[in-house]
């Protein structure tokens, strides 16, 4: 499985993440701003609120510089699709996780 093979996950899901980055990075500066992130996710999940995307963005922005670097963006997508770790940053890709039982 991809969760047990980080190199395979990076090679497969990483290719998808690269394509997503090209789409999300609207101004082509190599990073994704909070606004670009929100627009990108709303294109896939129209009912997703700004509050939810801001929540996910704040967690994914590991260095706190106000943008998702290429590495932060790629890691988030790979984590989201492959991690078995419930505390992985990528689990907040589309906003906060629901409380258990919800």
C-alpha positions in Angstrom: 0.0 0.0 0.0 1.0 3.6 -0.4 0.9 4.3 3.3 3.6 1.7 3.9 5.8 2.8 1.1 6.7 6.5 1.3 8.8 6.5 -1.9 6.0 4.9 -3.9 3.5 7.4 -2.4 5.8 10.3 -3.3 6.2 9.0 -6.9 2.5 8.4 -7.5 0.6 10.8 -5.4 3.4 13.3 -5.7 2.8 13.5 -9.4 -0.8 14.4 -8.7 0.3 16.9 -6.1 2.6 18.6 -8.7 -0.4 19.0 -11.1 -2.5 20.4 -8.3 0.3 22.9 -7.4 0.4 24.1 -11.0 -3.4 24.8 -10.8 -3.5 26.2 -7.3 -0.5 28.6 -7.8 -2.5 31.2 -9.7 0.2 33.8 -9.9 3.0 31.4 -10.7 5.3 32.4 -7.8 5.9 28.8 -6.7 3.9 29.2 -3.5 0.2 29.0 -2.6 -1.4 31.9 -0.7 -4.4 31.5 1.6 -6.6 33.1 -1.2 -5.2 30.7 -3.9 -5.7 27.7 -1.6 -9.3 28.7 -0.8 -10.1 29.2 -4.5 -8.5 25.9 -5.5 -10.3 23.9 -2.8 -13.7 25.6 -3.5 -13.3 24.5 -7.1 -13.4 20.9 -5.9 -15.6 21.3 -2.8 -18.1 24.1 -3.5 -19.6 24.0 0.0 -16.3 24.4 1.7 -16.3 27.5 3.8 -13.5 30.1 4.0 -13.3 29.3 7.7 -12.5 25.6 6.9 -9.9 26.4 4.3 -8.3 29.0 6.6 -8.1 26.4 9.4 -6.4 23.9 7.1 -4.1 26.5 5.6 -2.9 27.6 9.1 -2.0 24.0 10.0 -0.4 23.2 6.6 1.7 26.4 6.7 4.3 24.7 8.9 6.8 27.5 8.9 4.1 30.2 9.5 5.3 32.4 6.6 1.8 33.0 5.2 2.1 30.8 2.1 2.3 27.1 1.4 5.7 26.4 -0.1 6.0 23.7 -2.8 7.2 21.3 -0.1 4.4 22.1 2.3 1.8 21.8 -0.4 3.2 18.5 -1.7 3.5 17.0 1.8 -0.1 18.0 2.6 -1.5 16.1 -0.4 0.7 13.1 0.1 -0.2 12.9 3.7 -3.9 13.4 3.0 -4.0 10.5 0.6 -1.6 8.1 2.1 -0.9 8.7 5.9 -2.2 6.3 8.5 -1.2 8.9 11.2 -4.4 10.6 12.4 -2.4 13.7 13.5 -0.7 14.2 10.1 -0.9 17.8 8.9 -2.4 16.7 5.6 -5.5 15.4 7.3 -6.6 19.0 7.5 -6.3 19.5 3.8 -10.0 20.3 3.4 -10.6 21.8 6.8 -10.9 20.6 10.4 -11.5 16.9 11.0 -14.9 16.0 12.4 -15.0 15.0 16.0 -15.2 11.2 16.6 -18.7 9.9 16.2 -19.8 12.8 13.9 
